[in-house]
Amino acid sequence: MRSPKEATKKQMIVAGVMSGTSADGINVALVRFGRNYASAGTVTERSARANCVRLNNGRAIELLGHAEYPYPKPVRAAILDAMNARAASVANLARLNFLLGELYADAVLATQRKFRVKADLVGCHGQTLYHQGEPENFLERRIAATWQTGEAAVIAARTGLPAVSDFRPADMAVGGKGAPLVPFLDYMLFRDPHTARIVQNIGGIANLSAIPAHAAASEVIAFDTGPGNMVIDAVTEKLFARPFDPNGRIAASGKVLDNVIGKTFRHDFFGRRPPKTAGREEFGREFVGRFLGDCGRCSKEDAVATATALTARSIADAISRHVLRVLSPHKKTEMILSGGGAKNSTLVAMLRKELHPLGIQLRFSSEFGIPAEAKEATAFALLAHETWHRRPSNLPSATGAARPAVLGKISYP
């Protein structure tokens, strides 16, 4: 294996590690960074021959492989309990931090073995337990706070690689909301001189990056649009004892309750202007309880269908309110979809229907060399790569930060 110092001089392979708000498991992407790959093209002109594309700064990235590892059921239950707890055991939170470090390290090592690739660096987002992007009163100070758990010192020790972690606080320290951070990849990868693009990720929370044609970084708008899979999964688990609705089959058999969606849109989050972020604090257990109460005596299938439609309509509503006015006029507009929600055909069909009157063509990140399920892990590989080279990688226009910041902390083996 090349040392990180040698990798810095030539090219570098980074293992990006992501575990999202849905807490369903760990995604690992092995990404090679370099300046010149013969097979690389822009995201407009690239061939499907290889997952190798040129960023808009002239450098190239190549996705060497990606893998997913579900959390063991007791681990997922412990994470969800920690996210939703009004009070929690400090000892158990500390233990969970170290346990997740072990699981992330296991996932990196397994992915390296699977693809016979040795990484030089790990970039791990960690598991978000709490995110409060807006300052609130706390002990006579106005405090914003975030917590992504998963001990990076353990990752570094087990893998033998430096590990970059804890990306959000540096942005918050300079006045940002700490999210979204993936727009840095979106801008570097998907900006196009002729086409306006909305890069939409549907994970537990849905978020977008709006990139006008030929945009400068300061022109990118990015924010969370509301629930992604989180409410759908929670409703499905409560009513059908399944962790998610596979391919949207349950939703496809139900009827959407428009009055429930109309009532749900009164939630404060939907009326806020970007930049804004969301998590379980907005759309977790309490929200789902109210949502099911509003559904009343409807069939279980109708409740899942309505939760699915809520995601699609909240995305379209956010675009109508905050995005269309800033995209380049008279330019073609595309949505590039990624995340677990891209696998839900019922949700995709609902979203396509909502986008049609807005004149937006729906495409998928896999068409551009980044599979939908690998995009966020790829983003944190890129962020870690930038941190290693001491380069800022937040977009102040997306997070609300006062200035660019170098993100993350580095743990050494």
C-alpha positions, -999 to +999 in steps of 0.1 A: +000+000+000+012+035-008+017+058+022-006+088+024+024+110+016+031+091-016-005+091-025-007+128-021+020+132-047+004+109-073-031+096-070-052+086-040-078+060-032-103+070-006-129+048+011-160+070+016-183+057+043-219+068+047-247+057+070-278+078+066-307+090+087-328+059+079-301+040+099-305+010+076-268+003+072-234+013+059-224+022+024-188+022+013-174+036-020-138+031-031-129+062-052-097+069-070-086+106-074-062+117-100-056+142-128-057+122-160-076+090-168-078+081-205-114+069-201-127+099-183-152+122-199-175+150-186-208+139-171-224+150-203-202+131-227-189+102-206-193+066-219-208+038-198-175+019-203-162+028-168-173+047-137-147+073-144-156+110-148-139+144-149-148+169-123-152+205-134-119+215-118-101+192-143-094+164-119-109+129-124-125+105-101-131+068-107-155+047-087-136+014-082-164-004-063-191+001-037-208-022-012-237-020+013-238-036+048-270-037+067-268-029+104-276-060+126-311-056+139-301-049+176-276-022+164-303-005+143-327-006+172-301+009+195-294+037+169-331+045+165-336+045+202-307+069+207-321+092+180-356+094+195-347+094+232-356+123+254-331+108+279-304+083+272-276+064+291-243+082+287-226+048+290-246+033+262-240+063+239-203+060+245-204+022+238-224+028+206-198+053+194-170+027+197-192-001+184-200+018+152-163+026+148-157-012+147-185-017+122-173+010+099-138-004+100-152-039+092-171-025+063-140-007+048-119-039+052-146-061+037-149-037+007-112-036+001-111-074+001-141-076-022-126-054-049-090-062-042-082-026-037-061-009-009-073+026+001-050+054+013-076+072+034-110+068+049-137+095+049-165+086+073-197+107+078-207+087+109-243+081+121-262+112+129-279+110+163-288+147+166-287+177+143-299+211+152-288+236+125-305+266+140-291+282+172-313+278+203-310+291+238-289+268+260-273+278+293-275+315+285-259+310+250-274+306+215-261+272+204-264+251+172-253+215+176-247+183+157-235+148+166-223+121+142-212+091+161-187+063+151-153+066+167-127+075+140-098+065+161-111+030+161-115+031+123-079+043+119-065+017+142-084-012+127-078-003+090-043+011+094-054+042+075-059+078+084-096+085+089-114+119+083-146+122+103-169+148+119-174+169+088-203+191+099-190+211+130-164+231+110-192+246+088-213+253+119-184+270+136-185+297+109-222+302+110-234+274+087-261+249+094-237+219+089-257+206+061-261+198+033-225+189+024-231+166-006-237+196-028-199+200-031-199+168-051-230+178-070-215+210-081-181+195-090-197+166-109-230+178-125-225+215-134-232+218-172-227+248-195-261+243-212-284+225-188-298+236-154-297+206-130-315+198-098-295+170-081-320+153-058-311+127-032-337+107-014-323+091+017-340+092+051-343+129+044-347+143+009-323+170-002-314+188-034-287+209-051-300+234-077-272+242-102-280+268-129-264+263-163-227+273-161-231+283-125-204+296-102-202+278-068-218+308-051-249+304-073-257+269-061-287+266-039-290+235-017-313+224+011-334+196+026-368+194+010-384+173+038-389+136+044-374+111+020-377+075+030-379+082+067-417+086+071-424+059+045-402+034+064-416+043+098-452+039+086-445+006+069-427-007+099-455+003+123-484-010+101-468-040+083-438-049+106-415-045+077-385-021+077-394-006+043-418-009+014-399-030-012-400-012-046-431+007-034-454-023-038-475-015-008-479+021-018-489+011-053-519-008-039-532+022-018-549+055-024-533+089-017-552+109+009-549+145-004-564+161+027-538+145+049-510+158+027-526+193+027-527+193+065-491+180+068-479+208+046-488+232+074-458+219+093-434+248+100-405+232+080-423+234+047-429+272+050-392+280+058-369+295+032-336+278+025-309+272+036-326+247+059-320+212+072-342+185+086-338+152+105-356+130+130-361+161+151-386+173+124-399+140+108-392+113+134-414+094+158-436+123+169-443+134+133-452+099+122-476+096+152-494+128+141-494+117+105-510+083+113-535+101+135-545+124+106-549+093+084-576+081+107-593+049+098-579+046+063-565+013+051-529+005+059-521+006+022-535+041+019-513+053+048-482+041+030-493+055-003-499+089+013-465+089+030-449+081-003-468+109-021-458+133+007-422+128-002-428+133-040-450+164-035-428+180-009-399+178-034-420+193-062-433+220-038-398+229-027-387+232-064-417+254-072-412+277-043-374+281-041-356+267-072-373+274-105-369+311-102-331+309-098-324+284-126-312+298-159-342+310-180-349+293-213-325+265-204-332+228-204-337+216-168-330+180-155-334+163-122-307+138-114-320+113-088-300+093-063-303+076-029-324+047-017-356+063-029-345+059-065-352+022-060-388+028-051-406+026-084-439+039-070-421+069-055-403+075-087-435+074-107-452+099-083-422+122-086-421+120-124-458+130-124-452+160-101-422+172-122-440+170-156-459+202-153-427+219-141-410+209-174-383+189-156-368+158-171-361+130-146-327+111-149-306+090-125-271+094-112-262+060-125-264+075-160-234+096-151-212+069-136-223+071-100-249+044-089-277+059-069-268+040-037-231+050-039-234+087-044-234+099-008-205+076+001-186+090-030-193+125-017-176+118+016-147+102-002-144+136-020-148+156+011-121+136+029-098+140-001-102+178+001-097+178+039-064+158+035-052+184+011-064+212+034-089+226+009-124+239+019-153+218+008-184+234+021-206+255-001-216+286+019-245+293-005-259+259+005-252+258+043-254+295+051-218+296+064-200+330+065-170+315+046-156+284+031-141+260+057-119+229+057-141+202+071-135+173+094-110+160+118-082+135+110-074+104+132-042+086+125-035+049+129 
